Amino acid sequence: MSYNKLFLGIVFPVMLFAQYAKELPQDTLAVVGTHVITAKDFLERFELMPWPKKDMASRIEVTKEEFLQSLIAEKLLAYESAEQNLDQDSATKDMQYKLERLFVRDELYKREVLPKIEVSPKEIREGLKRYAWQLDVEVLGIVAKADGDLLYKKVKNSKDKEAVLNKYKDSLYVILDTIQLNFGTKDLSLEEAAYSLPLRELSKPINSLAYNNWIMIRVLNKYTNQQYVNLSGPDQITKVQKMIAGRKEDSLATKEFASVTGMQRAEAKPEMFFMLAETVYTWMTSDTDAYRNKNLFYFPPAKLPPLQASFHQYLDSVFILNASGNMMLKEVLIGLENNNIVFPSLKKEIIFGILNNNIKTVIQNELLAREGFKKNLQHSENVHHDIATWMDSRRAVLLMSKIYDTIQVTNEMIEAEYLKDPTRYGATVLVKLKEILVDTLPTALAVKEKILSGEDFSKLARKYSQRKEWAKNGGESPLIDVSQWGDLGLHAASAKLDTIVGPFIVKGGFTIFKVLERKIIDDSLRKNFTETRNTIYAKLLTKQRTEVMNRYIGTLAKKYGVSMNNNNLRSTHTTTTSMFTWRYIGFGGRIVAVPNVLSQTGWVNEWRKQILLNQ
C-alpha cells in the first residue's frame, strides 16, 4: 500500500445527524457588562449538560438561579481574561482555529443540505404502508450480476421454482443470511426490492450497500410491525417522516460532499508521513497498555499536543499539497484532534493505513471548511455564537487557573486545621471540663450571666448542675474521651482553653462549660501522617479557592456591572433531566454539545457586600 498520496475522489456514505429545535425564547435573564444572557442562551447550556440537583423538581427554581449565577460568573471571568490577554497562548489559538473550522463546516451543512430535504405526502403514504410490516428476508450471495440474471431467468420460467433454486445452490449462488427487515434501513435498494416482492419470489440482482456486493433476496415471511402498532396515527406519520428525511439527508449530504471535494487530489509528503507514522507506532508499541481498551487500541486527542511538541521544528512545514491551498503539519495535527483514532491491532501496516485514512478525513474536513469560508460563513450569527460560547468558557478557565496558581497551603495551616478537631482524622482527644448542666435555656442564660459577672463557677456548679457526679467536685470532670460524649464532646473538642462557652443543647439539657485541659493522643497517627496531611491539604485548598474566587468574581461584578431579571428566569421553563449530550457535526463527527459550566454562586454575596460598603 502507498501512503504518500491521499485521493478524495471516492465518497463513502456515512450516517449523518441533524439537530432540529424549536425557536427558543429571547427574554433577557441577565446583563453582564454589555453582554445579554437570554433565555435561549440559558436553555442551551442548562438543558444540554448535567448539573447538580437538576433532577430535584421541588428546588428547580433555586437550581435555575444557581445556574444563571454561574453563567454570569463565567462571563465575568471571560471579560477579565481577555483584558489580561490570557487568551493569546498557542493552545487557545489552536482551539479557536479548530472550532472555527468545525462550526463553519457545520453551518455549510445546515445551509446546503438541510433546506433541500423535502418529504412529500405520497412518500409518507408509501412509507406508512411499508412501516406497518416486518419481513423475514433470505439473502443470496452471487459472484457477479450475470450469474444473478441467469438464475432469475431460470427461476422465473420454471413451474417448480424451489426445485430450480435447489439445483443451482452452491453453483450460481449461496445463502448468505436470513434477516429481519423493517422500513427505514439505510440500504434503500434492498428495502425497495423486499417490499415489492411477493412471498417466496426471487428478486433480480441488487447492488447492496449493506453487503457491499451483488445479492438476490426472497421474502420468507411478512408480519405486523409491533413498533408501528404501538404508536398512535400522528406518531406513525412523524416516525415515517423522520425516517424518510434522514435517508434523504444522507443522500443530499453525500452529493454535497462530492461536489465540494470532488476529484480534488491531495498528496502528502512521504518523508513527513512516514516520520509521523513511525512516531505513533513507536509510542503505541512501547506502552501498549496505555492505549488498549478491551480489544482495541486508541490514540486519544490528549496525545496530539505532545505529538505536536515532538515535531515542533516541522509544524510550519508543508505536509499536504493541494491545489486549493497546502496544509502545514500543525494544521493536520490540530485536525486530528477531532478524530476518534482507533486501531484493531498494533501491526505496523495497520497503524500506517488507519493513520493515512484519518489524515484523509482531516483534508476532507478542511476542504469543506474552506468552502464555508468562501461563503463567509465564519461571520454568520450561528458560527459567531458557537465560537464565542466555547472561547468564553476557555478564557474563564485560563483566569481561574492563574488565580489558583497563587493559592498556597502551608504546613502551618495544615497543622492548625488538624488541631481544630483531631478526632476527625482518627486521633483520641481527652479533655477535662468544668461544666454546669441545667434543664432549660433561660436557666442556662441566667447562670452564665452570674459567671460572667464574677460569681464562683464551682459554687454555681454545686448549686445548679444536673450532672451530679461532676457537681460534687465543683463541676470538674475527669479526663474524658470526647468521642464518647456526643454533642458535649463535639463542642469540647475544639473549644478554646479556659474560655466560657455555651449554652449548647446536649443530652440531658443545656450545658455551659470551659475546657481546663486537653490531651491529644495521636502517636500512631503521627508516624504515618502523609494521608492525613493530604486530606487536610485538599480540604484547605478547595476552601481557599472557593473563598478567593468568590471575592474575585464579586469584584469583577462590581467592575463590569451585573443585573439579573428573576421574573424572566422564573418564567423560563426547563426540564429536570440531567444528562450528558453530544452535538453531531454536519458531514460527520461530533463534539460535546456545550462546554461545561463550573458552579460559581458564592460571589453574589461578596458582590452585594461590596455594593453596600460603597453606598
Backbone torsions as a table, in degrees:
resi	resn	phi	psi	omega
1	MET	NA	139.6	176.8
2	SER	-98.6	133.5	-175.8
3	TYR	-111.0	-2.2	-173.0
4	ASN	-86.6	-9.4	179.5
5	LYS	-124.2	133.4	-178.0
6	LEU	-120.5	112.9	-176.7
7	PHE	-100.6	138.0	-174.7
8	LEU	-110.2	13.1	-175.5
9	GLY	-76.0	-25.5	-177.0
10	ILE	-92.2	128.1	-179.2
11	VAL	-111.7	120.9	178.9
12	PHE	-98.1	130.6	179.9
13	PRO	-62.8	137.2	176.5
14	VAL	-131.6	155.2	177.1
15	MET	-78.0	123.4	-179.1
16	LEU	-115.2	150.7	-177.7
17	PHE	-124.4	141.2	174.8
18	ALA	-120.7	146.9	178.8
19	GLN	-108.5	124.8	178.6
20	TYR	-112.1	135.7	179.1
21	ALA	-145.8	146.1	175.1
22	LYS	-68.8	155.8	177.9
23	GLU	-62.9	129.3	-177.6
24	LEU	-89.3	154.8	-178.4
25	PRO	-65.7	153.9	-175.7
26	GLN	-110.3	14.5	-178.4
27	ASP	-59.4	139.8	179.0
28	THR	-78.1	125.3	177.7
29	LEU	-101.0	-31.0	-179.7
30	ALA	-159.6	156.5	172.8
31	VAL	-125.1	126.2	179.5
32	VAL	-120.7	109.1	-173.1
33	GLY	61.1	-117.5	176.6
34	THR	-104.0	2.5	-176.0
35	HIS	-94.0	132.3	178.5
36	VAL	-101.0	128.8	172.2
37	ILE	-98.8	112.7	-178.7
38	THR	-93.7	170.5	174.9
39	ALA	-60.6	-34.2	177.6
40	LYS	-62.8	-45.3	177.9
41	ASP	-60.7	-43.8	-178.1
42	PHE	-62.3	-50.9	-176.1
43	LEU	-65.8	-35.1	179.5
44	GLU	-57.6	-41.6	-178.9
45	ARG	-83.9	-43.3	-173.5
46	PHE	-65.5	-41.0	-174.0
47	GLU	-82.6	-17.9	-172.4
48	LEU	-108.3	14.4	179.5
49	MET	-147.4	156.7	176.2
50	PRO	-72.7	151.8	178.9
51	TRP	-152.3	138.3	-177.4
52	PRO	-56.3	133.5	174.0
53	LYS	64.9	14.7	179.1
54	LYS	-64.3	-28.0	-177.2
55	ASP	-82.8	0.3	179.3
56	MET	-93.2	96.7	-174.9
57	ALA	-60.0	-31.3	-175.6
58	SER	-66.4	-22.4	-178.8
59	ARG	-120.4	23.9	-172.8
60	ILE	-62.1	-33.7	180.0
61	GLU	-66.8	-37.6	175.8
62	VAL	-65.8	-43.0	179.5
63	THR	-61.1	-42.8	177.8
64	LYS	-61.4	-41.0	180.0
65	GLU	-65.1	-41.6	178.6
66	GLU	-63.9	-39.3	-179.5
67	PHE	-67.1	-42.9	178.6
68	LEU	-62.4	-42.3	177.8
69	GLN	-60.4	-36.9	179.3
70	SER	-70.8	-37.3	174.7
71	LEU	-62.0	-41.5	178.5
72	ILE	-63.2	-44.1	179.4
73	ALA	-59.3	-42.3	178.2
74	GLU	-59.3	-43.3	-178.8
75	LYS	-68.0	-39.4	177.9
76	LEU	-62.1	-45.0	179.2
77	LEU	-65.1	-37.3	179.1
78	ALA	-64.9	-42.6	176.7
79	TYR	-56.0	-51.8	-175.4
80	GLU	-67.8	-36.9	178.2
81	SER	-61.2	-43.9	178.4
82	ALA	-65.0	-38.9	179.5
83	GLU	-63.7	-33.1	178.5
84	GLN	-87.9	4.1	179.0
85	ASN	58.9	33.5	179.5
86	LEU	-73.9	-14.9	-177.2
87	ASP	-91.8	19.1	-179.0
88	GLN	-99.1	5.3	178.5
89	ASP	-73.9	159.1	-173.3
90	SER	-64.5	-37.0	-178.3
91	ALA	-64.5	-39.3	179.3
92	THR	-69.7	-39.7	177.2
93	LYS	-64.4	-39.5	176.7
94	ASP	-62.4	-39.7	179.7
95	MET	-63.1	-44.5	180.0
96	GLN	-65.7	-39.2	177.1
97	TYR	-59.2	-45.9	-178.1
98	LYS	-67.0	-45.2	-178.5
99	LEU	-64.3	-39.5	-178.5
100	GLU	-61.4	-43.9	179.3
101	ARG	-67.8	-38.2	179.9
102	LEU	-62.2	-49.3	-175.3
103	PHE	-76.6	-29.6	174.3
104	VAL	-65.6	-42.4	177.4
105	ARG	-61.7	-41.5	179.3
106	ASP	-65.4	-40.1	178.9
107	GLU	-66.3	-37.5	175.7
108	LEU	-59.2	-42.6	179.0
109	TYR	-62.3	-45.1	-178.9
110	LYS	-62.6	-33.3	-176.0
111	ARG	-88.4	-34.1	-172.8
112	GLU	-99.7	-17.4	-177.5
113	VAL	-111.5	-57.1	-171.7
114	LEU	-59.2	-41.9	-178.4
115	PRO	-65.7	-17.9	-176.7
116	LYS	-87.9	-3.2	-178.3
117	ILE	-81.1	115.9	178.1
118	GLU	-130.8	131.9	177.7
119	VAL	-118.2	118.7	-175.6
120	SER	-84.0	157.3	174.9
121	PRO	-56.5	-36.6	179.6
122	LYS	-63.2	-42.5	178.6
123	GLU	-63.8	-37.7	178.9
124	ILE	-66.7	-43.2	179.0
125	ARG	-60.4	-45.2	179.5
126	GLU	-66.0	-38.5	178.7
127	GLY	-64.5	-38.9	178.7
128	LEU	-63.0	-38.7	178.4
129	LYS	-61.3	-42.9	-178.5
130	ARG	-73.6	-39.5	-177.2
131	TYR	-61.4	-27.4	-178.0
132	ALA	-68.9	-15.6	-173.5
133	TRP	-122.3	148.1	171.8
134	GLN	-118.9	138.8	-173.2
135	LEU	-118.6	141.0	166.2
136	ASP	-95.0	119.5	-171.8
137	VAL	-120.8	130.0	174.0
138	GLU	-92.6	128.5	-176.9
139	VAL	-106.1	125.1	179.9
140	LEU	-108.2	128.8	177.4
141	GLY	-91.8	134.8	177.5
142	ILE	-126.3	153.1	-177.9
143	VAL	-73.6	-41.7	-176.7
144	ALA	-147.7	160.5	-179.9
145	LYS	-59.0	-34.6	-178.8
146	ALA	-61.7	-39.5	177.8
147	ASP	-63.3	-40.8	179.4
148	GLY	-65.8	-41.3	178.4
149	ASP	-61.2	-40.5	179.5
150	LEU	-65.6	-44.8	-179.4
151	LEU	-64.5	-42.7	-179.5
152	TYR	-60.5	-42.5	-179.1
153	LYS	-64.4	-43.6	-178.5
154	LYS	-65.6	-41.3	-179.3
155	VAL	-68.4	-43.4	-177.4
156	LYS	-61.7	-38.5	-175.8
157	ASN	-86.3	1.7	-176.1
158	SER	-101.3	145.2	174.2
159	LYS	-77.4	-33.4	179.2
160	ASP	-108.3	84.3	-173.5
161	LYS	-65.5	-38.0	-179.6
162	GLU	-63.2	-38.1	-180.0
163	ALA	-64.7	-41.0	178.7
164	VAL	-64.5	-43.9	179.1
165	LEU	-59.5	-44.9	179.4
166	ASN	-63.4	-35.8	-178.3
167	LYS	-64.6	-39.9	-174.1
168	TYR	-99.7	7.4	175.4
169	LYS	-63.6	134.8	-179.7
170	ASP	75.1	-3.6	173.9
171	SER	-110.6	-51.7	175.9
172	LEU	-97.0	-20.2	-178.4
173	TYR	-155.7	164.6	170.1
174	VAL	-133.0	152.3	176.4
175	ILE	-81.3	115.4	-178.2
176	LEU	-85.3	-41.0	-166.8
177	ASP	-167.5	160.7	166.0
178	THR	-126.4	121.6	-172.0
179	ILE	-125.1	156.7	169.5
180	GLN	-94.2	127.2	-175.4
181	LEU	-117.3	130.7	175.0
182	ASN	-121.0	160.6	175.3
183	PHE	-63.2	138.8	176.9
184	GLY	108.0	2.5	178.4
185	THR	-62.4	152.2	179.2
186	LYS	-73.0	-18.1	179.7
187	ASP	-89.5	86.1	-173.7
188	LEU	-63.6	-39.9	-178.6
189	SER	-62.8	-39.7	177.8
190	LEU	-66.1	-44.0	-179.9
191	GLU	-64.1	-46.1	-179.8
192	GLU	-56.5	-45.3	-178.7
193	ALA	-65.8	-43.5	-175.0
194	ALA	-65.0	-46.0	-176.2
195	TYR	-76.0	-9.9	177.3
196	SER	-100.4	-4.6	-176.4
197	LEU	-90.1	138.4	167.0
198	PRO	-69.9	159.3	179.2
199	LEU	-56.9	136.9	174.5
200	ARG	71.0	-3.1	178.9
201	GLU	-77.7	151.1	180.0
202	LEU	-93.5	134.5	178.6
203	SER	-81.1	165.8	167.4
204	LYS	-72.4	167.2	178.5
205	PRO	-58.8	138.8	-178.1
206	ILE	-122.7	129.9	173.6
207	ASN	-84.2	96.6	-168.4
208	SER	-88.8	131.6	173.5
209	LEU	-70.5	-41.3	-177.0
210	ALA	-63.4	-38.5	-177.0
211	TYR	-101.5	-2.8	177.2
212	ASN	52.7	40.7	-177.5
213	ASN	-169.9	176.2	173.5
214	TRP	-78.9	133.9	177.9
215	ILE	-138.5	170.4	168.5
216	MET	-132.3	157.2	-177.0
217	ILE	-136.7	160.8	169.3
218	ARG	-136.1	139.5	175.6
219	VAL	-89.0	113.7	-176.7
220	LEU	-86.3	-31.4	-176.7
221	ASN	-154.3	153.9	-178.7
222	LYS	-140.6	122.4	-177.7
223	TYR	-146.2	166.5	-172.8
224	THR	-64.2	136.5	176.3
225	ASN	-81.4	112.3	-176.2
226	GLN	-64.5	-31.0	177.9
227	GLN	-61.8	-40.4	177.8
228	TYR	-63.6	-45.8	-177.3
229	VAL	-62.4	-36.9	-174.8
230	ASN	-76.8	-9.6	179.9
231	LEU	-98.0	149.1	173.9
232	SER	-71.9	167.4	-179.9
233	GLY	-56.4	-49.8	177.9
234	PRO	-61.3	-37.3	179.5
235	ASP	-68.5	-34.3	175.8
236	GLN	-61.6	-45.0	179.8
237	ILE	-62.5	-44.9	179.9
238	THR	-61.7	-43.3	-179.4
239	LYS	-61.7	-47.2	-179.1
240	VAL	-64.5	-41.8	179.3
241	GLN	-59.7	-43.2	179.3
242	LYS	-65.5	-39.0	179.3
243	MET	-62.6	-46.8	-178.7
244	ILE	-66.4	-42.1	179.4
245	ALA	-62.5	-40.8	178.9
246	GLY	-62.9	-40.7	179.0
247	ARG	-66.1	-41.4	178.4
248	LYS	-67.8	-35.2	178.5
249	GLU	-60.5	-45.2	178.0
250	ASP	-58.0	-45.8	-177.4
251	SER	-65.3	-44.6	179.6
252	LEU	-65.9	-38.6	179.5
253	ALA	-64.1	-40.0	179.0
254	THR	-63.4	-42.2	179.3
255	LYS	-65.5	-43.1	179.9
256	GLU	-65.2	-41.0	177.8
257	PHE	-58.1	-46.0	-179.0
258	ALA	-66.2	-36.6	-177.9
259	SER	-68.3	-28.6	-179.3
260	VAL	-85.4	-51.7	-177.0
261	THR	-80.4	-34.6	175.0
262	GLY	46.6	-132.5	178.6
263	MET	-103.8	26.3	177.9
264	GLN	-61.0	144.2	-175.5
265	ARG	-119.1	131.2	177.8
266	ALA	-121.0	137.9	-178.3
267	GLU	-125.8	123.7	178.1
268	ALA	-87.4	141.7	174.4
269	LYS	-66.3	117.6	-171.3
270	PRO	-59.9	-40.5	-176.1
271	GLU	-65.1	-35.1	179.7
272	MET	-74.6	-38.9	177.4
273	PHE	-60.5	-48.1	-178.1
274	PHE	-65.1	-35.1	177.7
275	MET	-65.1	-42.9	179.1
276	LEU	-66.4	-47.6	-178.1
277	ALA	-64.7	-39.3	177.7
278	GLU	-62.4	-38.6	179.4
279	THR	-65.6	-45.7	178.6
280	VAL	-61.2	-44.1	179.2
281	TYR	-60.8	-44.0	-178.9
282	THR	-64.8	-45.0	179.4
283	TRP	-59.0	-46.9	-173.4
284	MET	-72.4	-36.6	-179.2
285	THR	-80.3	-18.5	179.0
286	SER	-82.5	-18.0	178.4
287	ASP	-148.7	71.6	-172.1
288	THR	-61.6	-35.9	-176.8
289	ASP	-64.0	-28.2	-179.0
290	ALA	-69.6	-19.6	-176.7
291	TYR	-112.6	-8.4	-174.5
292	ARG	-83.3	137.6	170.3
293	ASN	-139.3	104.6	-172.2
294	LYS	59.3	-118.1	-176.1
295	ASN	-103.0	11.0	-179.3
296	LEU	-120.0	165.9	179.8
297	PHE	-125.6	126.7	-175.8
298	TYR	-112.1	136.9	171.0
299	PHE	-105.7	97.2	-168.8
300	PRO	-74.1	157.7	177.6
301	PRO	-56.1	-29.7	-179.2
302	ALA	-64.0	-19.3	-179.3
303	LYS	-85.9	-12.0	-176.2
304	LEU	-74.3	-38.5	173.1
305	PRO	-58.9	-43.7	173.9
306	PRO	-62.0	-33.2	177.3
307	LEU	-66.1	-40.5	174.7
308	GLN	-58.4	-44.4	-177.6
309	ALA	-62.2	-37.7	-178.5
310	SER	-72.2	-18.4	178.3
311	PHE	-113.1	27.8	-172.2
312	HIS	-56.6	-32.9	-177.5
313	GLN	-75.5	-12.2	-178.1
314	TYR	-110.3	-2.5	-170.3
315	LEU	-57.7	-35.6	-178.6
316	ASP	-95.4	13.8	177.9
317	SER	-89.9	148.6	178.5
318	VAL	-67.3	127.9	178.9
319	PHE	-110.9	-43.8	-177.1
320	ILE	-114.8	124.7	176.8
321	LEU	-95.0	125.4	-178.9
322	ASN	-149.1	143.3	-175.3
323	ALA	-62.5	-31.0	-178.5
324	SER	-83.9	-0.1	179.9
325	GLY	136.7	131.3	-178.6
326	ASN	-72.0	163.0	176.1
327	MET	-120.3	134.2	175.9
328	MET	-78.4	160.7	179.1
329	LEU	-58.7	-41.6	-178.9
330	LYS	-59.9	-40.3	-179.3
331	GLU	-64.1	-38.3	178.4
332	VAL	-67.7	-43.2	-179.2
333	LEU	-65.1	-38.8	176.3
334	ILE	-63.4	-41.8	178.6
335	GLY	-63.0	-33.9	-179.3
336	LEU	-66.2	-20.7	179.9
337	GLU	-63.8	-22.1	178.5
338	ASN	-84.1	-9.7	-175.4
339	ASN	-92.2	151.2	172.4
340	ASN	-99.4	93.3	-171.7
341	ILE	-87.8	109.4	-174.8
342	VAL	-125.6	136.7	179.1
343	PHE	-120.2	130.7	177.1
344	PRO	-72.5	-21.5	175.9
345	SER	-154.7	172.8	-179.2
346	LEU	-104.3	25.8	172.6
347	LYS	-66.5	141.0	-173.2
348	LYS	-58.7	-43.7	-176.5
349	GLU	-67.4	-31.0	178.7
350	ILE	-71.9	-43.7	178.1
351	ILE	-60.9	-44.6	-180.0
352	PHE	-63.2	-44.2	-177.1
353	GLY	-66.0	-44.7	-178.4
354	ILE	-70.4	-36.9	175.9
355	LEU	-63.0	-40.2	176.7
356	ASN	-58.5	-44.3	179.5
357	ASN	-66.1	-37.2	179.0
358	ASN	-67.8	-36.8	176.1
359	ILE	-66.5	-36.7	176.0
360	LYS	-59.6	-42.6	177.8
361	THR	-62.2	-40.9	177.9
362	VAL	-59.5	-43.7	-179.9
363	ILE	-64.8	-43.9	177.9
364	GLN	-58.9	-45.3	179.3
365	ASN	-63.1	-37.3	179.1
366	GLU	-66.4	-40.1	179.2
367	LEU	-65.2	-38.4	176.7
368	LEU	-65.9	-41.8	178.6
369	ALA	-63.3	-41.7	179.5
370	ARG	-61.8	-35.6	176.2
371	GLU	-63.3	-40.0	177.1
372	GLY	-65.3	-39.1	177.9
373	PHE	-64.1	-36.5	177.6
374	LYS	-60.1	-32.0	-179.4
375	LYS	-91.2	7.4	178.7
376	ASN	61.1	31.4	-179.3
377	LEU	-70.0	-17.4	177.2
378	GLN	-64.1	-18.3	179.6
379	HIS	-98.0	2.8	-178.3
380	SER	-71.7	157.4	-178.4
381	GLU	-61.4	-42.6	-177.9
382	ASN	-62.9	-47.5	-178.5
383	VAL	-65.3	-43.9	179.5
384	HIS	-59.6	-43.6	-179.7
385	HIS	-64.1	-47.3	-177.4
386	ASP	-62.4	-45.1	-179.8
387	ILE	-64.7	-44.2	-179.2
388	ALA	-60.7	-39.5	-180.0
389	THR	-60.9	-48.8	-178.4
390	TRP	-70.3	-39.4	-177.1
391	MET	-72.3	-34.2	175.3
392	ASP	-63.4	-40.2	176.5
393	SER	-61.0	-44.3	179.2
394	ARG	-62.6	-45.2	-179.2
395	ARG	-62.3	-41.1	179.4
396	ALA	-61.5	-43.6	179.9
397	VAL	-64.8	-39.1	179.2
398	LEU	-61.1	-43.6	-179.7
399	LEU	-69.5	-40.4	177.3
400	MET	-60.2	-42.9	179.4
401	SER	-62.3	-39.5	178.8
402	LYS	-62.8	-43.2	179.8
403	ILE	-68.4	-43.2	179.8
404	TYR	-59.3	-34.6	-178.9
405	ASP	-64.4	-19.2	-179.2
406	THR	-88.3	-10.4	-175.4
407	ILE	-88.9	128.8	-178.9
408	GLN	-124.9	147.0	174.0
409	VAL	-119.5	114.6	-176.4
410	THR	-89.3	164.8	176.2
411	ASN	-62.0	-34.8	179.0
412	GLU	-63.7	-39.9	178.9
413	MET	-66.8	-39.4	179.1
414	ILE	-64.3	-43.4	-179.1
415	GLU	-64.7	-42.5	179.7
416	ALA	-63.6	-40.1	178.6
417	GLU	-66.3	-39.5	178.8
418	TYR	-61.8	-44.2	-175.6
419	LEU	-70.8	-16.3	175.7
420	LYS	-62.6	-37.9	-179.9
421	ASP	-157.0	76.8	-178.4
422	PRO	-61.6	-24.8	-178.7
423	THR	-62.7	-27.7	-179.7
424	ARG	-62.1	-26.5	-175.5
425	TYR	-105.9	6.5	174.3
426	GLY	108.2	-0.5	178.7
427	ALA	-79.7	155.8	173.3
428	THR	-96.6	126.6	179.9
429	VAL	-115.9	122.2	177.3
430	LEU	-107.6	136.6	178.2
431	VAL	-133.1	150.5	169.4
432	LYS	-112.0	127.0	-174.9
433	LEU	-114.1	159.8	164.4
434	LYS	-122.4	114.1	-165.9
435	GLU	-134.0	149.5	169.5
436	ILE	-126.3	120.8	179.6
437	LEU	-110.0	122.3	-179.2
438	VAL	-126.1	171.3	-173.3
439	ASP	-79.1	-38.6	-170.4
440	THR	-125.0	159.2	178.8
441	LEU	-66.1	-43.2	178.0
442	PRO	-58.4	-39.6	178.3
443	THR	-65.1	-42.1	179.6
444	ALA	-60.5	-42.8	-179.8
445	LEU	-66.8	-38.1	179.0
446	ALA	-66.9	-41.4	178.8
447	VAL	-65.1	-42.4	179.0
448	LYS	-61.5	-39.3	179.0
449	GLU	-62.2	-39.1	177.9
450	LYS	-63.2	-42.3	179.9
451	ILE	-62.9	-46.3	-177.7
452	LEU	-67.0	-24.2	178.6
453	SER	-84.5	-4.0	172.1
454	GLY	115.4	-1.9	179.5
455	GLU	-69.0	153.5	-174.4
456	ASP	-71.3	124.2	-178.3
457	PHE	-59.7	-44.0	-175.7
458	SER	-63.5	-43.3	179.4
459	LYS	-63.6	-42.5	179.6
460	LEU	-64.6	-36.8	178.6
461	ALA	-63.8	-43.9	179.9
462	ARG	-63.8	-31.6	-176.9
463	LYS	-81.8	-42.5	-169.3
464	TYR	-106.9	-29.5	-167.1
465	SER	-66.9	134.5	177.9
466	GLN	-84.7	-8.3	177.7
467	ARG	-92.0	85.5	-166.4
468	LYS	-60.9	-37.0	-177.3
469	GLU	-65.6	-28.3	176.7
470	TRP	-88.9	-32.7	-177.8
471	ALA	-59.7	-35.3	179.0
472	LYS	-58.0	-28.2	-178.0
473	ASN	-103.9	31.1	178.9
474	GLY	70.4	25.8	179.0
475	GLY	88.9	-2.2	-177.7
476	GLU	-78.7	139.5	177.3
477	SER	-103.0	162.8	165.9
478	PRO	-73.9	-179.5	172.1
479	LEU	-66.8	122.3	-178.4
480	ILE	-119.9	150.5	176.1
481	ASP	-82.4	116.8	-174.0
482	VAL	-61.4	-27.0	-178.4
483	SER	-68.4	-14.9	-177.5
484	GLN	-98.1	1.6	-170.6
485	TRP	-121.3	26.4	171.7
486	GLY	53.4	-132.8	-176.5
487	ASP	-66.0	-33.9	177.6
488	LEU	-62.3	-44.4	178.0
489	GLY	-64.8	-37.2	179.2
490	LEU	-61.7	-45.0	179.3
491	HIS	-69.6	-39.9	-176.0
492	ALA	-71.0	-25.8	-176.0
493	ALA	-62.5	-32.5	-174.5
494	SER	-118.1	2.2	-179.0
495	ALA	-70.9	148.2	178.0
496	LYS	-69.2	148.1	178.9
497	LEU	-66.3	143.1	174.3
498	ASP	54.5	33.3	177.8
499	THR	-123.0	128.4	178.9
500	ILE	-69.5	125.7	178.3
501	VAL	-129.1	157.4	-179.2
502	GLY	106.9	-176.7	6.8
503	PRO	-78.1	145.6	173.5
504	PHE	-121.8	146.1	175.3
505	ILE	-80.9	128.5	179.5
506	VAL	-138.6	176.0	176.8
507	LYS	-61.2	123.7	179.7
508	GLY	102.2	-10.9	178.5
509	GLY	144.9	-136.2	-177.5
510	PHE	-122.0	132.7	-174.2
511	THR	-114.0	143.7	168.7
512	ILE	-126.4	131.3	-176.6
513	PHE	-154.7	169.5	166.6
514	LYS	-138.5	148.9	-179.4
515	VAL	-89.2	120.2	179.4
516	LEU	-87.0	-32.2	-175.4
517	GLU	-155.0	143.7	177.2
518	ARG	-136.4	132.5	175.9
519	LYS	-124.9	133.1	177.2
520	ILE	-109.2	120.7	178.7
521	ILE	-106.5	101.9	-175.6
522	ASP	-142.6	30.9	-177.2
523	ASP	-57.0	-48.0	-177.9
524	SER	-68.0	-35.5	178.7
525	LEU	-66.5	-39.9	-178.5
526	ARG	-67.6	-27.0	-179.2
527	LYS	-64.9	-31.6	178.1
528	ASN	-132.1	72.4	-171.7
529	PHE	-90.7	-1.2	-173.6
530	THR	-60.6	-46.5	-178.0
531	GLU	-63.9	-42.9	178.9
532	THR	-64.0	-43.5	179.5
533	ARG	-59.8	-43.2	-179.6
534	ASN	-64.8	-38.9	178.4
535	THR	-62.5	-45.8	-179.6
536	ILE	-67.8	-39.6	178.4
537	TYR	-57.1	-48.3	-178.8
538	ALA	-63.2	-40.4	179.7
539	LYS	-63.6	-47.7	-178.8
540	LEU	-67.1	-38.1	180.0
541	LEU	-63.1	-46.0	178.3
542	THR	-60.9	-44.3	-179.4
543	LYS	-62.2	-46.1	-178.6
544	GLN	-66.5	-41.1	178.3
545	ARG	-60.1	-43.3	179.9
546	THR	-62.6	-47.0	-177.9
547	GLU	-65.7	-43.5	-179.0
548	VAL	-65.6	-44.0	-178.6
549	MET	-66.6	-38.7	178.4
550	ASN	-60.4	-45.2	179.1
551	ARG	-65.4	-42.1	-176.6
552	TYR	-65.7	-47.8	-179.2
553	ILE	-66.6	-35.9	175.3
554	GLY	-58.8	-40.0	176.9
555	THR	-65.7	-40.5	178.3
556	LEU	-65.1	-36.4	179.0
557	ALA	-62.2	-38.5	177.5
558	LYS	-70.6	-37.9	-177.5
559	LYS	-66.7	-47.4	-173.4
560	TYR	-94.8	-22.0	-179.2
561	GLY	90.1	130.6	-179.0
562	VAL	-139.3	138.4	169.3
563	SER	-139.4	146.1	-178.9
564	MET	-127.4	142.9	177.7
565	ASN	-112.7	93.2	-175.8
566	ASN	-69.4	-27.0	177.5
567	ASN	-65.4	-45.1	177.3
568	ASN	-65.0	-35.4	178.9
569	LEU	-63.7	-44.3	180.0
570	ARG	-64.1	-31.3	-179.5
571	SER	-84.8	-2.3	176.3
572	THR	-86.6	110.1	-174.2
573	HIS	-83.8	135.1	-177.8
574	THR	-130.2	167.3	170.9
575	THR	-90.5	175.0	175.8
576	THR	-117.8	28.6	-179.7
577	THR	-100.1	120.9	178.9
578	SER	-98.3	117.2	-174.3
579	MET	-148.4	157.5	174.0
580	PHE	-98.2	130.0	-171.4
581	THR	-128.6	142.0	174.3
582	TRP	-100.4	150.7	171.3
583	ARG	-110.4	123.1	179.4
584	TYR	-90.5	128.1	-174.5
585	ILE	-91.6	139.0	178.1
586	GLY	-56.6	139.2	-176.5
587	PHE	73.0	14.6	173.0
588	GLY	107.3	149.3	179.7
589	GLY	102.7	165.2	179.1
590	ARG	-153.1	157.9	171.9
591	ILE	-139.0	168.3	172.6
592	VAL	-57.4	137.6	-171.7
593	ALA	-54.6	-47.5	179.5
594	VAL	-144.6	155.4	176.1
595	PRO	-67.9	148.6	-179.5
596	ASN	-66.7	141.9	175.4
597	VAL	-101.2	126.2	179.3
598	LEU	-82.8	136.1	-178.5
599	SER	-68.5	116.2	179.8
600	GLN	-140.2	99.6	-177.8
601	THR	-124.9	-24.4	-175.8
602	GLY	-64.9	-17.6	-178.5
603	TRP	-64.2	-23.6	-176.4
604	VAL	-61.9	-45.0	178.9
605	ASN	-63.9	-40.4	178.8
606	GLU	-64.0	-40.6	178.6
607	TRP	-62.0	-45.8	-179.6
608	ARG	-65.9	-36.4	176.8
609	LYS	-60.9	-44.9	-178.7
610	GLN	-64.9	-36.0	177.6
611	ILE	-65.3	-43.4	179.8
612	LEU	-64.2	-39.6	-178.9
613	LEU	-65.0	-26.2	-176.2
614	ASN	-98.6	6.5	179.2
615	GLN	-86.2	NA	NA
